Amino acid sequence: MGDADGDGRADLLGLGAKSGVWLYRGTGDWRNPFQDRQATADLTAPTSAGLPAT
């Protein structure tokens, strides 16, 4: 957890079963603390992990 998007609210990053990284943005509402997940990276694709494509 941390403020991944700089809006001052805690966000959650999760690692999916198939190597995807998911972002759950914080809402600031204790009854519904996070928005629906958003894909942020696919760790199976070399370019999204910051590695050169082969």
C-alpha positions in Angstrom: 0.0 0.0 0.0 1.0 3.6 -0.7 0.0 6.6 -2.7 0.8 5.3 -6.2 -1.0 8.1 -8.1 -0.1 11.1 -5.9 -3.6 12.1 -4.9 -3.0 11.8 -1.1 -5.1 8.6 -0.7 -3.7 5.1 -0.1 -3.7 2.9 -3.1 -3.2 -0.9 -3.3 -1.0 -2.7 -5.8 -1.6 -6.4 -6.3 0.2 -9.1 -8.3 -2.1 -11.4 -10.3 -1.8 -15.1 -10.7 -0.6 -14.7 -14.3 2.0 -12.1 -13.6 -0.2 -9.0 -14.1 0.1 -6.0 -11.8 -3.2 -4.5 -10.7 -3.8 -1.0 -9.2 -6.7 -0.4 -6.9 -7.0 3.4 -6.4 -8.0 4.6 -3.0 -11.3 6.5 -2.8 -11.0 8.0 0.7 -14.4 6.4 1.7 -14.1 3.8 4.4 -17.3 2.1 3.2 -15.8 1.5 -0.3 -12.1 2.1 0.1 -10.9 1.2 -3.4 -12.0 1.6 -7.0 -12.2 -1.4 -9.3 -8.8 -2.7 -10.3 -6.9 -1.4 -13.3 -4.2 -3.3 -15.1 -0.9 -1.4 -14.8 1.7 -3.9 -16.2 2.1 -7.3 -17.8 5.2 -8.8 -16.4 5.2 -11.5 -19.1 5.8 -8.8 -21.8 9.5 -7.8 -21.9 8.9 -4.1 -22.8 6.3 -3.5 -20.0 8.8 -4.7 -17.4 11.4 -2.2 -18.6 13.4 -4.8 -20.5 14.4 -4.6 -24.1 12.3 -6.6 -26.5 14.0 -9.6 -28.1 
